[in-house]
Amino acid sequence: SLTDSQETDTPGEAVFTGSTGFAAQAKISREQVRSQNKADLQDIINNEEIDDEEKQEAIHTMVSMTDLSEKEAAAEVLLQAKGFQEAVVSINGDAVDVVVNAAELTDVQRAQIEDIVKRKTDIAAENIVISTIAQ
């Protein structure tokens, strides 16, 4: 965050608080964790002392992670296209967490989010949890 002595070129651009910062930060954090996990898996795959079975498991895990990332990104892009600008979709096992930049959502909006996420992730509606961030 900026201190009083710092200025930005654009007035009113000072500090990102709340939702906009949250979505960007959540996506960066998610990518950092995945990036580290992939690096760890790559170490297993490249390690000559580890048996083939463990290597195959590491490869399988890496493919699954890539698949999850693609599903999350596809859902986020479609949600954005439907007007949910700051949506973050996180798949955890057989459940999905969706965080949306809105003070509140109508039932119609919730249904729309559920439908998009269900289609893009193949996860049942009852396992989709939608949360909002107050603006």
TIVO-2410 file (N, C-alpha, C; in nm, 3 decimals):
# residues 135
REC num residu      c1      c2      c3 atome chaine
REC   1      S   0.085  -0.120   0.000     N      A
REC   1      S   0.000   0.000   0.000    CA      A
REC   1      S   0.088   0.124   0.000     C      A
REC   2      L   0.030   0.235  -0.036     N      A
REC   2      L   0.106   0.359  -0.049    CA      A
REC   2      L   0.102   0.438   0.081     C      A
REC   3      T   0.215   0.501   0.112     N      A
REC   3      T   0.217   0.588   0.229    CA      A
REC   3      T   0.180   0.728   0.184     C      A
REC   4      D   0.165   0.820   0.280     N      A
REC   4      D   0.124   0.957   0.247    CA      A
REC   4      D   0.224   1.027   0.157     C      A
REC   5      S   0.351   0.990   0.168     N      A
REC   5      S   0.453   1.060   0.090    CA      A
REC   5      S   0.457   1.014  -0.055     C      A
REC   6      Q   0.396   0.900  -0.085     N      A
REC   6      Q   0.397   0.851  -0.222    CA      A
REC   6      Q   0.279   0.905  -0.300     C      A
REC   7      E   0.302   0.931  -0.428     N      A
REC   7      E   0.193   0.978  -0.512    CA      A
REC   7      E   0.186   0.892  -0.637     C      A
REC   8      T   0.070   0.887  -0.696     N      A
REC   8      T   0.056   0.817  -0.824    CA      A
REC   8      T   0.031   0.922  -0.931     C      A
REC   9      D   0.051   0.881  -1.054     N      A
REC   9      D   0.030   0.973  -1.167    CA      A
REC   9      D  -0.117   1.011  -1.180     C      A
REC  10      T  -0.203   0.920  -1.147     N      A
REC  10      T  -0.346   0.944  -1.163    CA      A
REC  10      T  -0.410   0.967  -1.027     C      A
REC  11      P  -0.475   1.082  -1.007     N      A
REC  11      P  -0.542   1.102  -0.879    CA      A
REC  11      P  -0.650   0.997  -0.859     C      A
REC  12      G  -0.664   0.951  -0.737     N      A
REC  12      G  -0.768   0.853  -0.708    CA      A
REC  12      G  -0.726   0.711  -0.742     C      A
REC  13      E  -0.603   0.693  -0.790     N      A
REC  13      E  -0.557   0.560  -0.826    CA      A
REC  13      E  -0.480   0.495  -0.712     C      A
REC  14      A  -0.467   0.568  -0.604     N      A
REC  14      A  -0.378   0.531  -0.495    CA      A
REC  14      A  -0.375   0.383  -0.458     C      A
REC  15      V  -0.464   0.340  -0.375     N      A
REC  15      V  -0.452   0.205  -0.320    CA      A
REC  15      V  -0.568   0.117  -0.364     C      A
REC  16      F  -0.536  -0.001  -0.411     N      A
REC  16      F  -0.640  -0.098  -0.442    CA      A
REC  16      F  -0.676  -0.170  -0.314     C      A
REC  17      T  -0.796  -0.148  -0.267     N      A
REC  17      T  -0.840  -0.223  -0.150    CA      A
REC  17      T  -0.961  -0.302  -0.191     C      A
REC  18      G  -0.993  -0.401  -0.114     N      A
REC  18      G  -1.117  -0.474  -0.139    CA      A
REC  18      G  -1.109  -0.562  -0.261     C      A
REC  19      S  -1.217  -0.563  -0.337     N      A
REC  19      S  -1.243  -0.667  -0.434    CA      A
REC  19      S  -1.145  -0.675  -0.550     C      A
REC  20      T  -1.114  -0.563  -0.614     N      A
REC  20      T  -1.027  -0.570  -0.732    CA      A
REC  20      T  -0.894  -0.631  -0.693     C      A
REC  21      G  -0.838  -0.581  -0.584     N      A
REC  21      G  -0.712  -0.636  -0.536    CA      A
REC  21      G  -0.727  -0.781  -0.499     C      A
REC  22      F  -0.839  -0.817  -0.439     N      A
REC  22      F  -0.859  -0.955  -0.394    CA      A
REC  22      F  -0.852  -1.053  -0.510     C      A
REC  23      A  -0.927  -1.027  -0.615     N      A
REC  23      A  -0.934  -1.122  -0.727    CA      A
REC  23      A  -0.797  -1.142  -0.789     C      A
REC  24      A  -0.728  -1.031  -0.814     N      A
REC  24      A  -0.595  -1.040  -0.875    CA      A
REC  24      A  -0.501  -1.116  -0.782     C      A
REC  25      Q  -0.506  -1.083  -0.654     N      A
REC  25      Q  -0.418  -1.146  -0.556    CA      A
REC  25      Q  -0.448  -1.296  -0.542     C      A
REC  26      A  -0.576  -1.330  -0.541     N      A
REC  26      A  -0.614  -1.471  -0.528    CA      A
REC  26      A  -0.562  -1.552  -0.647     C      A
REC  27      K  -0.572  -1.494  -0.766     N      A
REC  27      K  -0.525  -1.564  -0.885    CA      A
REC  27      K  -0.373  -1.577  -0.885     C      A
REC  28      I  -0.304  -1.472  -0.841     N      A
REC  28      I  -0.157  -1.477  -0.833    CA      A
REC  28      I  -0.115  -1.583  -0.732     C      A
REC  29      S  -0.178  -1.582  -0.614     N      A
REC  29      S  -0.145  -1.680  -0.511    CA      A
REC  29      S  -0.167  -1.822  -0.561     C      A
REC  30      R  -0.281  -1.843  -0.628     N      A
REC  30      R  -0.314  -1.975  -0.681    CA      A
REC  30      R  -0.207  -2.020  -0.780     C      A
REC  31      E  -0.166  -1.929  -0.868     N      A
REC  31      E  -0.065  -1.965  -0.968    CA      A
REC  31      E   0.070  -1.992  -0.904     C      A
REC  32      Q   0.104  -1.916  -0.798     N      A
REC  32      Q   0.232  -1.938  -0.730    CA      A
REC  32      Q   0.235  -2.076  -0.664     C      A
REC  33      V   0.126  -2.113  -0.599     N      A
REC  33      V   0.118  -2.244  -0.535    CA      A
REC  33      V   0.128  -2.354  -0.640     C      A
REC  34      R   0.054  -2.340  -0.749     N      A
REC  34      R   0.057  -2.442  -0.855    CA      A
REC  34      R   0.196  -2.450  -0.919     C      A
REC  35      S   0.255  -2.335  -0.938     N      A
REC  35      S   0.387  -2.330  -1.000    CA      A
REC  35      S   0.488  -2.406  -0.913     C      A
REC  36      Q   0.480  -2.384  -0.782     N      A
REC  36      Q   0.569  -2.454  -0.689    CA      A
REC  36      Q   0.540  -2.605  -0.690     C      A
REC  37      N   0.412  -2.641  -0.691     N      A
REC  37      N   0.375  -2.783  -0.695    CA      A
REC  37      N   0.427  -2.849  -0.823     C      A
REC  38      K   0.415  -2.778  -0.936     N      A
REC  38      K   0.464  -2.833  -1.062    CA      A
REC  38      K   0.616  -2.849  -1.060     C      A
REC  39      A   0.684  -2.753  -0.999     N      A
REC  39      A   0.830  -2.763  -0.989    CA      A
REC  39      A   0.869  -2.885  -0.905     C      A
REC  40      D   0.795  -2.907  -0.795     N      A
REC  40      D   0.822  -3.023  -0.709    CA      A
REC  40      D   0.797  -3.154  -0.786     C      A
REC  41      L   0.688  -3.157  -0.862     N      A
REC  41      L   0.656  -3.275  -0.941    CA      A
REC  41      L   0.761  -3.299  -1.049     C      A
REC  42      Q   0.807  -3.190  -1.111     N      A
REC  42      Q   0.910  -3.200  -1.215    CA      A
REC  42      Q   1.039  -3.259  -1.157     C      A
REC  43      D   1.071  -3.220  -1.032     N      A
REC  43      D   1.189  -3.275  -0.964    CA      A
REC  43      D   1.176  -3.427  -0.948     C      A
REC  44      I   1.055  -3.472  -0.913     N      A
REC  44      I   1.030  -3.617  -0.898    CA      A
REC  44      I   1.048  -3.686  -1.033     C      A
REC  45      I   0.988  -3.627  -1.137     N      A
REC  45      I   0.994  -3.685  -1.271    CA      A
REC  45      I   1.138  -3.695  -1.321     C      A
REC  46      N   1.219  -3.592  -1.289     N      A
REC  46      N   1.358  -3.587  -1.338    CA      A
REC  46      N   1.457  -3.663  -1.250     C      A
REC  47      N   1.414  -3.707  -1.132     N      A
REC  47      N   1.504  -3.774  -1.039    CA      A
REC  47      N   1.521  -3.921  -1.078     C      A
REC  48      E   1.645  -3.958  -1.110     N      A
REC  48      E   1.672  -4.094  -1.158    CA      A
REC  48      E   1.660  -4.198  -1.047     C      A
REC  49      E   1.662  -4.154  -0.921     N      A
REC  49      E   1.656  -4.250  -0.810    CA      A
REC  49      E   1.513  -4.287  -0.773     C      A
REC  50      I   1.416  -4.221  -0.834     N      A
REC  50      I   1.276  -4.248  -0.802    CA      A
REC  50      I   1.221  -4.346  -0.904     C      A
REC  51      D   1.144  -4.445  -0.855     N      A
REC  51      D   1.096  -4.551  -0.945    CA      A
REC  51      D   0.986  -4.501  -1.040     C      A
REC  52      D   0.965  -4.578  -1.145     N      A
REC  52      D   0.873  -4.540  -1.252    CA      A
REC  52      D   0.730  -4.519  -1.204     C      A
REC  53      E   0.690  -4.599  -1.107     N      A
REC  53      E   0.553  -4.589  -1.057    CA      A
REC  53      E   0.528  -4.450  -0.996     C      A
REC  54      E   0.624  -4.405  -0.915     N      A
REC  54      E   0.612  -4.272  -0.853    CA      A
REC  54      E   0.618  -4.162  -0.960     C      A
REC  55      K   0.703  -4.183  -1.060     N      A
REC  55      K   0.713  -4.085  -1.169    CA      A
REC  55      K   0.581  -4.075  -1.245     C      A
REC  56      Q   0.519  -4.191  -1.273     N      A
REC  56      Q   0.390  -4.192  -1.343    CA      A
REC  56      Q   0.285  -4.118  -1.261     C      A
REC  57      E   0.289  -4.138  -1.130     N      A
REC  57      E   0.194  -4.070  -1.041    CA      A
REC  57      E   0.216  -3.918  -1.047     C      A
REC  58      A   0.342  -3.877  -1.048     N      A
REC  58      A   0.374  -3.734  -1.056    CA      A
REC  58      A   0.326  -3.675  -1.189     C      A
REC  59      I   0.346  -3.750  -1.297     N      A
REC  59      I   0.300  -3.704  -1.429    CA      A
REC  59      I   0.147  -3.692  -1.430     C      A
REC  60      H   0.080  -3.792  -1.373     N      A
REC  60      H  -0.067  -3.791  -1.366    CA      A
REC  60      H  -0.116  -3.669  -1.286     C      A
REC  61      T  -0.050  -3.642  -1.173     N      A
REC  61      T  -0.087  -3.528  -1.090    CA      A
REC  61      T  -0.069  -3.397  -1.166     C      A
REC  62      M   0.042  -3.387  -1.240     N      A
REC  62      M   0.069  -3.265  -1.317    CA      A
REC  62      M  -0.036  -3.244  -1.425     C      A
REC  63      V  -0.075  -3.351  -1.493     N      A
REC  63      V  -0.179  -3.342  -1.597    CA      A
REC  63      V  -0.311  -3.298  -1.533     C      A
REC  64      S  -0.344  -3.355  -1.417     N      A
REC  64      S  -0.468  -3.318  -1.346    CA      A
REC  64      S  -0.468  -3.171  -1.307     C      A
REC  65      M  -0.353  -3.122  -1.257     N      A
REC  65      M  -0.343  -2.981  -1.219    CA      A
REC  65      M  -0.365  -2.890  -1.338     C      A
REC  66      T  -0.308  -2.927  -1.451     N      A
REC  66      T  -0.325  -2.847  -1.573    CA      A
REC  66      T  -0.471  -2.846  -1.615     C      A
REC  67      D  -0.535  -2.961  -1.605     N      A
REC  67      D  -0.677  -2.974  -1.639    CA      A
REC  67      D  -0.762  -2.885  -1.548     C      A
REC  68      L  -0.735  -2.887  -1.419     N      A
REC  68      L  -0.808  -2.803  -1.324    CA      A
REC  68      L  -0.788  -2.655  -1.357     C      A
REC  69      S  -0.665  -2.616  -1.383     N      A
REC  69      S  -0.636  -2.476  -1.416    CA      A
REC  69      S  -0.714  -2.431  -1.538     C      A
REC  70      E  -0.720  -2.519  -1.639     N      A
REC  70      E  -0.793  -2.485  -1.762    CA      A
REC  70      E  -0.942  -2.471  -1.735     C      A
REC  71      K  -0.997  -2.559  -1.651     N      A
REC  71      K  -1.140  -2.551  -1.618    CA      A
REC  71      K  -1.171  -2.423  -1.540     C      A
REC  72      E  -1.085  -2.391  -1.443     N      A
REC  72      E  -1.105  -2.268  -1.363    CA      A
REC  72      E  -1.100  -2.145  -1.454     C      A
REC  73      A  -0.999  -2.141  -1.540     N      A
REC  73      A  -0.983  -2.026  -1.630    CA      A
REC  73      A  -1.102  -2.014  -1.725     C      A
REC  74      A  -1.149  -2.127  -1.778     N      A
REC  74      A  -1.262  -2.124  -1.870    CA      A
REC  74      A  -1.387  -2.070  -1.800     C      A
REC  75      A  -1.409  -2.115  -1.676     N      A
REC  75      A  -1.524  -2.067  -1.599    CA      A
REC  75      A  -1.511  -1.917  -1.570     C      A
REC  76      E  -1.390  -1.874  -1.532     N      A
REC  76      E  -1.368  -1.732  -1.501    CA      A
REC  76      E  -1.391  -1.644  -1.624     C      A
REC  77      V  -1.344  -1.688  -1.739     N      A
REC  77      V  -1.361  -1.611  -1.863    CA      A
REC  77      V  -1.509  -1.597  -1.898     C      A
REC  78      L  -1.583  -1.707  -1.886     N      A
REC  78      L  -1.725  -1.704  -1.918    CA      A
REC  78      L  -1.803  -1.619  -1.817     C      A
REC  79      L  -1.767  -1.630  -1.690     N      A
REC  79      L  -1.832  -1.546  -1.587    CA      A
REC  79      L  -1.806  -1.399  -1.616     C      A
REC  80      Q  -1.683  -1.368  -1.655     N      A
REC  80      Q  -1.649  -1.229  -1.689    CA      A
REC  80      Q  -1.731  -1.181  -1.808     C      A
REC  81      A  -1.746  -1.266  -1.908     N      A
REC  81      A  -1.826  -1.231  -2.026    CA      A
REC  81      A  -1.971  -1.203  -1.989     C      A
REC  82      K  -2.019  -1.269  -1.883     N      A
REC  82      K  -2.157  -1.248  -1.838    CA      A
REC  82      K  -2.169  -1.133  -1.738     C      A
REC  83      G  -2.059  -1.061  -1.718     N      A
REC  83      G  -2.066  -0.942  -1.633    CA      A
REC  83      G  -2.013  -0.957  -1.491     C      A
REC  84      F  -1.966  -1.076  -1.457     N      A
REC  84      F  -1.907  -1.096  -1.323    CA      A
REC  84      F  -1.757  -1.071  -1.335     C      A
REC  85      Q  -1.721  -0.944  -1.327     N      A
REC  85      Q  -1.585  -0.901  -1.360    CA      A
REC  85      Q  -1.474  -0.965  -1.277     C      A
REC  86      E  -1.493  -0.975  -1.149     N      A
REC  86      E  -1.384  -1.018  -1.063    CA      A
REC  86      E  -1.408  -1.156  -1.003     C      A
REC  87      A  -1.452  -1.249  -1.082     N      A
REC  87      A  -1.480  -1.384  -1.030    CA      A
REC  87      A  -1.351  -1.465  -1.017     C      A
REC  88      V  -1.341  -1.537  -0.906     N      A
REC  88      V  -1.231  -1.630  -0.886    CA      A
REC  88      V  -1.292  -1.768  -0.863     C      A
REC  89      V  -1.252  -1.865  -0.946     N      A
REC  89      V  -1.306  -2.000  -0.938    CA      A
REC  89      V  -1.193  -2.092  -0.890     C      A
REC  90      S  -1.218  -2.166  -0.783     N      A
REC  90      S  -1.117  -2.258  -0.730    CA      A
REC  90      S  -1.178  -2.396  -0.713     C      A
REC  91      I  -1.119  -2.493  -0.783     N      A
REC  91      I  -1.166  -2.631  -0.772    CA      A
REC  91      I  -1.083  -2.702  -0.667     C      A
REC  92      N  -1.153  -2.762  -0.570     N      A
REC  92      N  -1.086  -2.839  -0.465    CA      A
REC  92      N  -1.151  -2.977  -0.459     C      A
REC  93      G  -1.087  -3.073  -0.520     N      A
REC  93      G  -1.145  -3.207  -0.524    CA      A
REC  93      G  -1.273  -3.206  -0.602     C      A
REC  94      D  -1.384  -3.247  -0.538     N      A
REC  94      D  -1.511  -3.250  -0.610    CA      A
REC  94      D  -1.601  -3.133  -0.570     C      A
REC  95      A  -1.539  -3.024  -0.525     N      A
REC  95      A  -1.615  -2.904  -0.489    CA      A
REC  95      A  -1.551  -2.782  -0.557     C      A
REC  96      V  -1.633  -2.678  -0.572     N      A
REC  96      V  -1.584  -2.555  -0.634    CA      A
REC  96      V  -1.621  -2.436  -0.546     C      A
REC  97      D  -1.525  -2.349  -0.523     N      A
REC  97      D  -1.552  -2.222  -0.456    CA      A
REC  97      D  -1.548  -2.112  -0.561     C      A
REC  98      V  -1.651  -2.028  -0.560     N      A
REC  98      V  -1.657  -1.916  -0.652    CA      A
REC  98      V  -1.670  -1.789  -0.568     C      A
REC  99      V  -1.579  -1.695  -0.589     N      A
REC  99      V  -1.589  -1.567  -0.519    CA      A
REC  99      V  -1.615  -1.461  -0.624     C      A
REC 100      V  -1.719  -1.381  -0.601     N      A
REC 100      V  -1.762  -1.281  -0.699    CA      A
REC 100      V  -1.758  -1.142  -0.637     C      A
REC 101      N  -1.718  -1.046  -0.719     N      A
REC 101      N  -1.712  -0.907  -0.677    CA      A
REC 101      N  -1.852  -0.846  -0.683     C      A
REC 102      A  -1.925  -0.859  -0.573     N      A
REC 102      A  -2.059  -0.801  -0.566    CA      A
REC 102      A  -2.097  -0.792  -0.419     C      A
REC 103      A  -2.174  -0.691  -0.385     N      A
REC 103      A  -2.220  -0.679  -0.247    CA      A
REC 103      A  -2.321  -0.790  -0.219     C      A
REC 104      E  -2.405  -0.819  -0.319     N      A
REC 104      E  -2.501  -0.929  -0.307    CA      A
REC 104      E  -2.539  -0.978  -0.446     C      A
REC 105      L  -2.595  -1.096  -0.450     N      A
REC 105      L  -2.636  -1.154  -0.578    CA      A
REC 105      L  -2.784  -1.189  -0.572     C      A
REC 106      T  -2.851  -1.173  -0.685     N      A
REC 106      T  -2.991  -1.216  -0.693    CA      A
REC 106      T  -2.993  -1.367  -0.714     C      A
REC 107      D  -3.108  -1.428  -0.695     N      A
REC 107      D  -3.122  -1.572  -0.720    CA      A
REC 107      D  -3.091  -1.605  -0.866     C      A
REC 108      V  -3.131  -1.516  -0.955     N      A
REC 108      V  -3.105  -1.536  -1.099    CA      A
REC 108      V  -2.955  -1.536  -1.126     C      A
REC 109      Q  -2.883  -1.440  -1.065     N      A
REC 109      Q  -2.737  -1.435  -1.083    CA      A
REC 109      Q  -2.669  -1.559  -1.026     C      A
REC 110      R  -2.715  -1.602  -0.908     N      A
REC 110      R  -2.659  -1.724  -0.847    CA      A
REC 110      R  -2.679  -1.844  -0.938     C      A
REC 111      A  -2.799  -1.856  -0.994     N      A
REC 111      A  -2.831  -1.967  -1.084    CA      A
REC 111      A  -2.742  -1.960  -1.209     C      A
REC 112      Q  -2.721  -1.839  -1.258     N      A
REC 112      Q  -2.637  -1.820  -1.377    CA      A
REC 112      Q  -2.492  -1.861  -1.348     C      A
REC 113      I  -2.441  -1.819  -1.233     N      A
REC 113      I  -2.304  -1.855  -1.193    CA      A
REC 113      I  -2.293  -2.007  -1.179     C      A
REC 114      E  -2.389  -2.066  -1.109     N      A
REC 114      E  -2.389  -2.212  -1.090    CA      A
REC 114      E  -2.388  -2.285  -1.223     C      A
REC 115      D  -2.472  -2.239  -1.315     N      A
REC 115      D  -2.483  -2.303  -1.446    CA      A
REC 115      D  -2.351  -2.298  -1.522     C      A
REC 116      I  -2.287  -2.182  -1.524     N      A
REC 116      I  -2.159  -2.165  -1.594    CA      A
REC 116      I  -2.052  -2.254  -1.531     C      A
REC 117      V  -2.043  -2.249  -1.400     N      A
REC 117      V  -1.939  -2.325  -1.330    CA      A
REC 117      V  -1.962  -2.476  -1.346     C      A
REC 118      K  -2.087  -2.517  -1.338     N      A
REC 118      K  -2.122  -2.658  -1.355    CA      A
REC 118      K  -2.081  -2.706  -1.495     C      A
REC 119      R  -2.112  -2.625  -1.596     N      A
REC 119      R  -2.080  -2.661  -1.734    CA      A
REC 119      R  -1.930  -2.670  -1.757     C      A
REC 120      K  -1.856  -2.575  -1.701     N      A
REC 120      K  -1.712  -2.568  -1.728    CA      A
REC 120      K  -1.627  -2.660  -1.641     C      A
REC 121      T  -1.682  -2.701  -1.526     N      A
REC 121      T  -1.602  -2.784  -1.434    CA      A
REC 121      T  -1.653  -2.927  -1.420     C      A
REC 122      D  -1.773  -2.954  -1.470     N      A
REC 122      D  -1.837  -3.085  -1.454    CA      A
REC 122      D  -1.861  -3.121  -1.307     C      A
REC 123      I  -1.879  -3.020  -1.223     N      A
REC 123      I  -1.905  -3.044  -1.082    CA      A
REC 123      I  -2.050  -3.006  -1.051     C      A
REC 124      A  -2.118  -3.090  -0.976     N      A
REC 124      A  -2.260  -3.073  -0.948    CA      A
REC 124      A  -2.289  -2.943  -0.872     C      A
REC 125      A  -2.405  -2.885  -0.899     N      A
REC 125      A  -2.444  -2.757  -0.840    CA      A
REC 125      A  -2.439  -2.758  -0.688     C      A
REC 126      E  -2.475  -2.871  -0.627     N      A
REC 126      E  -2.476  -2.872  -0.479    CA      A
REC 126      E  -2.335  -2.866  -0.420     C      A
REC 127      N  -2.234  -2.886  -0.503     N      A
REC 127      N  -2.095  -2.877  -0.456    CA      A
REC 127      N  -2.028  -2.747  -0.497     C      A
REC 128      I  -2.110  -2.651  -0.542     N      A
REC 128      I  -2.057  -2.519  -0.581    CA      A
REC 128      I  -2.096  -2.419  -0.474     C      A
REC 129      V  -1.995  -2.358  -0.413     N      A
REC 129      V  -2.018  -2.258  -0.308    CA      A
REC 129      V  -1.986  -2.120  -0.364     C      A
REC 130      I  -2.085  -2.031  -0.362     N      A
REC 130      I  -2.066  -1.896  -0.417    CA      A
REC 130      I  -2.060  -1.797  -0.302     C      A
REC 131      S  -1.952  -1.719  -0.298     N      A
REC 131      S  -1.937  -1.615  -0.197    CA      A
REC 131      S  -1.925  -1.480  -0.265     C      A
REC 132      T  -1.961  -1.375  -0.193     N      A
REC 132      T  -1.949  -1.240  -0.249    CA      A
REC 132      T  -1.851  -1.158  -0.166     C      A
REC 133      I  -1.792  -1.060  -0.232     N      A
REC 133      I  -1.707  -0.965  -0.161    CA      A
REC 133      I  -1.780  -0.832  -0.172     C      A
REC 134      A  -1.811  -0.771  -0.060     N      A
REC 134      A  -1.878  -0.641  -0.062    CA      A
REC 134      A  -1.788  -0.540  -0.129     C      A
REC 135      Q  -1.849  -0.456  -0.214     N      A
REC 135      Q  -1.770  -0.354  -0.285    CA      A
REC 135      Q  -1.744  -0.236  -0.196     C      A
***
